[in-house]
Amino acid sequence: MEKTWNSGEPSQEWPADQNYPKSTATTRPRGTSDPYVKFKIAGKEVFRSKTIHKNLNPVWDDRISLHVETLRDPLYVKVFDYDFGLQDDFMGSAYLYLESLEHQRTLDVTLDLKDPQYPEHNLGSLELAITLTPKEVDVRDAYQSLRLSDVHRKAQLWRGIVSISLIEGHSLKPMDANGLSDPYVKFRMGHQKYKSKTIPKTLNPQWREQFDFHLYDEQGGYVDITVWDKDAGKKDDFMGRCTIDLSLLSKEHTHKLDLPLEEGEGVLVLLVTLTASAAVSISDLSVNMLDDPNERHQIMQRYSLWRSLHNLKDVGVVQVKVIRAEGLMAADVTGKSDPFCVVELSNDRLQTHTVYKNLNPEWNKVFTFNVKDIHSVLEVTVYDEDRDRSADFLGKVAIPLLNIQNGERKAYALKSKELTGPTKGVIFLEIDVIFNAVKAGLRTLIPIEQKYIEEEPRVSKQLLLRNFNRVRRCIMFLINTGCYINSCFEWDSPQRSVCAFVLFVIFVWNFELYMIPLTLLLPLAWNYILIASGKDTRQDVDEDFDKDDKDSERKGFMNKLYAIQDVCISVQNALDEVASYGERIKNTFNWTVPFLSWLAIVSLGVATIIIYFIPLRYIVLAWGVNKFTKKLRDPYTIDNNELLDFLSRVPSDVQVVGEFLTLISVSSFFFFFFIFMTTHLSVSSRHGQKLGLLCSLFGPPHPTPPRPPTPRCLAHDCFIFHVS
């Protein structure tokens, strides 16, 4: 929690200390407690510590900064024993009188805990290290650690940026049976993590990936790096590790590092740059830079067009005023919530303090971020803080930076995690964005920044149906456009066909390359005119999506099952159609059907000669005139596409395999029939040995008189079939 100074009175802060604070009171028969501490000023709770379980000498190890309006109000400290599901037990309290403290000096203070009803009882003590700081000190350099759930990290102000470029690896350890590996790299710096892509089947991978970490410690820190081999269906294999000590690297300079892997083989090549952070802060509502005319003018000058080529990564700055929320959802059994607000822009993440037991909290905080990509989306999420558990989600809003109206205080309705539907409550925000348009345009042409913390995708029936409907809308748009163009060829509307024919002839006859981007400008200009005139067609798309979501919610289980079955069948048929045409083109060139391949050779040869001798403009013009006049010349002609008709004659791989299996079956039948026949034939030599299989099969039986065996001549051993 960041507390900044906004009046003539000083502020005080309690830095982290190994002895801060301690308590020795006991409230349970077994001699243990689960203590936590509350701080109050002027009757208002300003901080609550984490809970230390089963300990009479707890060490909280917290460092906080608090703002006070006047030193006349003492700091009221209360200690409680946490009881799950019950009312917490009071363990003692004490007052700290701020007027007695010296300025700019850290003092060790011991507070004796007392019970106001039994002042003679000794309930233990708290040990604090306190520093009273006047307002002249730049409070942006101060920070405080706030308790956050295990899911959400502590939000602090970072001191700099660590830019890491993962270039390549050399001579990595082979982990697979083929003597190769499928390596990827994991980076970890405190709570921050990054995972690279997997490069298959190589010992010398080329990643070429870049990402940034926030640097919280001015003295630096350590980046832990591990290399893994990706194995499908089983645990990934460890390939080695290395570490970067940032305290050894100079700032504002790019360092090329060749890091040998420990517990493995090979080397990783990295580029590491340490830069100072700018314009990232948390302040009170009464103290923010854009409200100061001088600072606002300096920021406007920094992002003016005259400085467009200076520091291209610094696109702009955004200031978010988180004022308050109303009507939040009750997340606790008491009918209240302990809400705090998290503000995220790409991988930058800051949070407010927690307002306890309140459904209408007021934060009055100002967050300032650097803008690296003007197309980023500002996400503001409200959570309910729960001791010893992950924070509960209360609501979320997502605001694209380009949609922000500067200086407008607006109430945003909170939505679900997926932003598909509303939840309870609204949040009041005021946002200002200042950016350089040239830098923003240039940054648009580079890859988008990857988010380091993203939820794993899950299978969703509703999402599957929605995505299928989106694809179907795009396909139907193309089909409708094709039908509209084809209606011009069919002369369904003579006036429209005549206009289309005249425009086609003029366009083709006068065509130049510059007309291609000019043609693409026309729909952009047309839609802009519609939007400016109040005929915004984008609302129809949003209404269609909302309608699809509501229809999906109203459907029963069987209807959803049938809908998913229809989607699967449609996807199956579409994939078969696309794959079939691709295989038919391939089979045309690999001589699966020689006649069709020869026909393709003749057609391509004729087309080559025609295009060589006749300008393309005349060929396109002749094709268009033929298409437009075909219906006029023969009203009963059947429209066709010659290329698709040709490909429909070429078999796909599935059809080729089917024909091959059919041929194998017929050949096998005749082969086994021949074997059957020959095994029942009697074989005789040229001396007259006779067999009557065919007669026995197709004719009446004839008795064969016994004959004495005939000597066999090996030199003239030939066989003769005799049929009776």
Disulfide bonds with the S-S distance in Angstrom:
none
